Amino acid sequence: MNTRNTRLRRTAIALACSAMTVSLAACGVVDGIGGSSTKASPTKGDDITVGLLLPEKANTRYEKFDYPIIEQQVAKLTNNKGKVDYANAAQDATKQSQQFQQMVANKVDVILVDAVDSKAIASDVQKAKDAGIPVIAYDRLAQGPIDAYISFDNELVGQVQGKALLEALGTDASSKKIVMMNGSPTDPNAAQFKSGALGELNGKVVISKTYDTKDWDPAVGKANMEKAISAIGLSNIAGVYSANDGLAGAVIDAMKTMGVSKVPPVTGQDAELDAVQRIVRGEQYMSVYKSYPDEASAAAEMAVAKVQGRGIEFDALTRDKVDSPTNKKIPSQLMPVVALTKANIKETVIQDGIYTVKQICTSSTKADCTAIGLK
């Protein structure tokens, strides 16, 4: 898998190739040594077990990227002696709690958890702490005494989405009506996306309707969009802030079903294949590309360093600090994000090997791909 040098090189290329790219001043991945040593769990060798708890399968990233990359990277870092104990909660917080407790009972060496419900998971994190098992919050900031956190800068994601929507709306945006389709109220990332977006949109557009979407369910998003259309009028909706690509697809589907002649600008996040194809066709304005291979690879490095007691390396991987409702100054690594539009598909998802041109440019997008130089 990717080394830290590779991750930084790819980020630098993406930054150079997109005017809408936003990077972080301190993403925490460095090759140098610095910072004070963090006390780690008792030193272990390469024969370690990393527990990995992921939240759902609806978003294809978890099965396609996160799990296999973490598994491969753990093996690489431990001379093929380490292993990953994996469980997916299928968007069920109770099920995830049971999976977490089973990993504690199995005495795994460290747990990477992407929480379905960040608040509900706190008691399980405490149980792991009591058992001497470090817990690293992955992608979503779990509550409780976690040892570290790795994710993307979520407010920055919302800011990128909000700025892109304003750009798409053009001049005189202040009188234009938009709908906000936010994520799940149990996902702390969703609140940060919303906060970042509102920081850009408030006072600059008319937010006519706003919804939080239970469990990020596209069916719920579609139903809410239909309500918004009925209340505002299809022709009066100038754009839609959609927190992710699944919701963007639902929003666009609702508008097309209601007979829209041209889909107004719709944002997204995750750079899912369907969304990239919608962007190529001009149905979705943008998505936010987050390099899941980079995040997964760095998470594996962090977990192995923590278990093996390599405090200086762990410090170098967690130079950011983040507060949760229960803990302050959590050692963290925040990854950069890129606004994905028609203009930089080659320099992001294709260059990083997420998709091939052949996967993107199917029969339904072939002519549009040719028009933007994807061949």
C-alpha positions in Angstrom: 0.0 0.0 0.0 0.9 3.7 -0.1 3.8 5.0 2.0 3.5 8.4 3.6 5.7 9.9 0.8 3.3 8.5 -1.8 0.3 10.1 0.1 2.0 13.4 0.2 3.0 13.3 -3.4 -0.5 12.5 -4.5 -1.9 15.3 -2.3 0.5 17.8 -3.8 -0.5 16.8 -7.4 -4.2 17.1 -6.5 -3.6 20.5 -5.0 -1.7 21.7 -8.1 -4.4 20.5 -10.4 -7.6 22.0 -8.9 -8.2 25.6 -8.1 -10.9 24.5 -5.7 -8.6 22.3 -3.7 -8.3 23.1 0.0 -5.5 21.6 2.0 -4.7 21.6 5.7 -1.8 23.5 7.2 -1.0 20.5 9.3 -2.3 17.2 8.1 0.0 15.4 10.5 1.6 13.0 8.1 5.3 13.7 8.2 8.5 11.9 7.6 10.5 13.8 10.2 10.6 13.2 13.9 9.2 15.7 16.2 7.0 16.3 19.2 7.1 14.6 22.6 6.8 10.9 22.9 3.3 9.6 23.7 2.9 6.8 26.2 1.7 3.8 24.2 0.3 0.5 25.2 2.7 -2.2 26.3 5.2 -2.9 23.5 4.3 -5.8 21.3 6.0 -7.5 18.3 4.5 -8.1 14.8 2.1 -10.7 15.9 -0.8 -8.3 16.6 -4.5 -8.2 16.0 -6.2 -4.9 14.9 -9.9 -4.8 15.5 -11.8 -2.9 12.7 -15.4 -1.8 13.2 -17.0 -0.1 10.2 -20.5 1.3 10.2 -22.3 0.3 7.0 -22.2 -1.1 3.5 -24.5 1.3 1.7 -21.5 3.5 1.0 -19.3 1.4 -1.2 -16.1 2.8 0.2 -16.0 0.7 3.3 -15.9 -2.7 1.6 -14.0 -1.6 -1.5 -11.3 0.6 0.1 -11.2 0.9 3.9 -11.2 -2.7 5.0 -8.9 -4.2 2.3 -6.4 -1.4 2.5 -6.2 -1.5 6.3 -5.8 -5.3 6.2 -3.1 -5.1 3.6 -1.2 -2.2 5.3 -1.3 -4.0 8.7 0.2 -7.1 7.0 2.9 -5.0 5.3 3.8 -3.2 8.6 4.1 -6.4 10.6 5.9 -8.6 8.1 2.7 -10.5 7.4 2.3 -11.5 11.0 -0.4 -9.0 12.0 -4.1 -9.5 11.2 -7.3 -7.6 11.1 -10.5 -8.8 12.9 -13.2 -7.1 10.9 -16.9 -6.5 11.5 -19.5 -4.2 9.7 -22.5 -3.0 11.7 -24.8 -2.4 8.7 -25.9 0.9 10.2 -27.1 -0.8 13.4 -25.7 0.9 16.6 -26.7 -2.0 18.8 -25.1 -4.5 16.5 -21.9 -2.5 16.5 -21.9 -2.4 20.3 -22.1 -6.2 20.3 -19.3 -6.4 17.8 -17.2 -4.0 19.9 -17.7 -6.0 23.1 -16.8 -9.2 21.3 -13.5 -7.7 20.2 -12.8 -6.7 23.8 -13.6 -10.2 24.9 -11.3 -11.6 22.1 -8.5 -9.3 23.5 -7.6 -7.7 20.3 -4.6 -5.4 20.6 -6.1 -2.2 19.3 -9.6 -1.2 17.9 -10.3 1.1 15.0 -13.9 2.1 15.1 -16.0 4.1 12.7 -19.0 4.6 14.9 -22.6 4.3 13.8 -23.6 6.4 16.8 -20.7 8.4 18.2 -22.4 9.0 21.5 -23.8 5.5 22.1 -20.3 4.0 21.5 -18.8 5.8 24.5 -19.5 3.1 27.0 -17.9 0.5 24.8 -14.8 2.7 24.4 -14.6 2.9 28.2 -14.8 -0.9 28.4 -11.9 -1.2 26.0 -9.9 1.4 28.0 -10.6 -0.6 31.2 -9.3 -3.7 29.5 -6.1 -1.9 28.4 -7.0 -1.9 24.7 -6.3 1.4 22.8 -9.2 2.8 20.7 -8.7 4.9 17.6 -11.7 6.7 16.2 -11.7 6.3 12.4 -13.5 8.7 10.1 -16.1 9.7 12.7 -15.2 11.2 16.1 -16.4 8.7 18.7 -17.1 9.9 22.3 -15.4 8.3 25.3 -11.7 8.0 26.2 -10.3 7.4 22.7 -6.6 7.4 22.2 -6.5 9.0 18.8 -8.7 10.1 15.8 -8.1 10.1 12.1 -10.5 11.6 9.6 -10.8 14.5 7.1 -11.4 18.0 8.2 -15.2 17.8 8.2 -16.0 21.5 8.6 -13.7 22.1 5.7 -15.7 19.6 3.7 -18.8 21.6 4.3 -17.0 24.9 3.4 -15.8 23.4 0.1 -19.4 22.3 -0.7 -20.8 25.6 0.3 -18.3 27.6 -1.8 -18.8 25.4 -4.8 -22.6 25.8 -4.6 -22.2 29.6 -4.4 -19.9 29.5 -7.4 -22.4 27.5 -9.4 -25.2 29.9 -8.5 -23.3 32.8 -9.8 -24.1 36.5 -9.4 -27.1 37.7 -7.4 -27.2 34.5 -5.3 -28.6 36.3 -2.3 -32.2 36.1 -3.8 -31.9 32.5 -4.9 -33.6 29.7 -2.9 -31.8 26.5 -2.0 -32.6 23.4 -0.1 -30.2 21.9 2.5 -30.2 18.1 2.6 -28.0 17.2 5.6 -26.7 13.9 6.9 -27.7 11.8 9.9 -28.2 13.5 13.2 -26.4 10.6 15.0 -23.2 11.1 12.9 -21.0 13.9 14.3 -19.4 14.4 10.9 -22.8 15.4 9.5 -23.1 18.2 12.1 -19.6 19.5 11.1 -20.4 19.3 7.4 -23.6 21.4 8.0 -21.7 23.9 10.2 -19.0 24.4 7.5 -21.6 24.8 4.8 -23.7 27.2 6.8 -20.6 29.3 7.4 -20.4 29.9 3.7 -24.1 30.0 2.8 -25.8 32.0 5.6 -26.7 35.5 4.4 -25.6 34.7 0.8 -28.6 32.6 -0.3 -32.1 32.0 0.9 -32.2 28.6 2.6 -35.9 27.7 2.1 -35.9 24.2 3.5 -33.4 22.2 5.5 -33.6 18.5 6.5 -31.5 16.1 8.6 -31.6 12.7 7.0 -32.0 9.7 9.3 -29.2 7.1 8.8 -28.1 8.9 5.6 -30.9 7.0 3.9 -31.4 8.1 0.3 -35.1 7.0 0.5 -35.6 9.5 3.3 -33.7 12.1 1.4 -35.9 11.6 -1.7 -39.0 11.9 0.4 -37.8 15.1 2.0 -36.8 16.6 -1.4 -40.3 15.8 -2.7 -41.7 17.8 0.3 -39.4 20.7 -0.4 -40.5 20.7 -4.1 -44.1 20.8 -3.1 -43.5 23.6 -0.6 -41.2 25.8 -2.7 -42.0 24.9 -6.3 -39.6 23.1 -8.6 -38.8 26.1 -10.7 -38.0 28.2 -7.6 -35.2 25.9 -6.4 -31.9 27.3 -7.6 -29.7 24.7 -6.0 -29.4 22.0 -3.4 -26.8 21.6 -0.7 -26.5 17.8 -0.4 -24.2 16.4 2.2 -23.1 13.3 0.3 -23.5 11.6 -3.0 -26.1 9.1 -1.9 -28.4 12.0 -1.0 -27.4 13.9 -4.1 -28.6 11.0 -6.2 -31.9 10.9 -4.3 -32.4 14.7 -4.7 -31.7 14.6 -8.4 -34.0 11.6 -8.8 -36.8 13.5 -7.0 -36.4 16.5 -9.3 -36.3 14.4 -12.5 -39.4 12.5 -11.4 -41.1 15.8 -10.8 -40.2 16.9 -14.3 -37.3 19.3 -14.0 -36.0 20.4 -17.4 -32.5 21.1 -16.2 -31.2 19.9 -12.8 -29.9 22.9 -10.8 -26.5 22.7 -9.1 -26.4 19.9 -6.5 -23.4 19.2 -4.2 -22.2 15.9 -2.9 -19.4 14.1 -1.1 -17.5 10.8 -1.4 -16.8 10.8 -5.1 -18.9 7.6 -5.6 -18.8 6.2 -9.1 -22.5 7.0 -9.8 -21.8 10.6 -8.6 -18.7 11.0 -10.8 -20.9 9.8 -13.8 -23.6 12.3 -12.9 -20.9 15.0 -12.8 -19.7 14.0 -16.2 -23.3 14.1 -17.5 -23.9 17.5 -15.9 -26.6 16.3 -13.5 -24.6 16.8 -10.3 -22.4 19.9 -10.0 -19.6 18.6 -7.7 -18.6 16.1 -5.1 -15.9 16.1 -2.4 -13.0 13.7 -3.1 -11.5 12.3 0.0 -8.6 9.9 -0.5 -9.9 6.8 1.3 -6.7 4.9 0.4 -4.6 7.5 2.2 -6.9 7.6 5.2 -7.0 3.9 5.6 -3.3 3.5 5.1 -2.5 6.1 7.7 -5.0 4.6 10.1 -3.2 1.3 9.9 0.1 3.0 10.5 -1.3 4.7 13.5 -2.8 1.5 15.0 0.4 -0.5 14.6 2.6 2.3 16.0 0.3 2.6 19.0 0.3 -1.2 19.8 4.1 -1.5 19.3 4.9 1.3 21.6 6.5 3.5 18.9 5.6 6.8 20.6 7.6 9.2 18.5 6.1 7.8 15.3 2.7 7.9 16.8 3.2 11.5 17.7 4.3 12.3 14.2 1.1 10.7 12.8 -1.1 12.6 15.2 0.1 16.2 15.3 -3.4 17.8 15.1 -5.6 18.1 18.2 -9.4 17.7 18.2 -12.0 18.1 21.0 -15.0 15.8 21.4 -17.9 16.3 23.8 -16.2 14.0 26.3 -12.5 14.6 25.7 -10.2 17.5 24.9 -7.0 17.7 22.7 -7.4 14.2 21.2 -4.2 13.4 19.2 -5.5 13.5 15.6 -4.6 13.4 12.0 -6.8 15.4 9.6 -6.5 14.6 5.9 -6.9 17.1 3.0 -10.0 17.2 0.8 -10.5 18.2 -2.9 -13.6 19.6 -4.6 -14.3 17.3 -7.5 -15.8 18.7 -10.7 -15.6 18.0 -14.4 -12.4 19.9 -14.5 -10.2 17.6 -12.3 -11.6 14.1 -12.6 -8.3 12.9 -14.2 -6.2 14.4 -11.5 -8.1 12.9 -8.6 -10.1 9.7 -8.8 -8.4 8.4 -12.0 -4.8 9.4 -11.0 -5.3 7.8 -7.6 -6.6 4.6 -9.1 -10.1 4.9 -7.5 -11.7 4.4 -10.9 -10.6 3.8 -14.5 -11.8 5.9 -17.5 -13.5 2.7 -18.7 -15.5 2.5 -15.4 -16.6 6.1 -15.6 -17.2 6.3 -19.4 -19.9 3.7 -20.0 -22.5 3.9 -22.7 -24.6 6.5 -20.8 -21.6 8.9 -20.3 -19.4 8.2 -23.4 -20.3 11.3 -25.3 -20.1 13.5 -22.2 -16.7 11.9 -21.4 -15.4 12.8 -24.9 -16.6 16.4 -24.5 -14.5 16.9 -21.4 -11.4 14.9 -22.7 -11.9 11.7 -20.8 -10.8 8.9 -23.2 
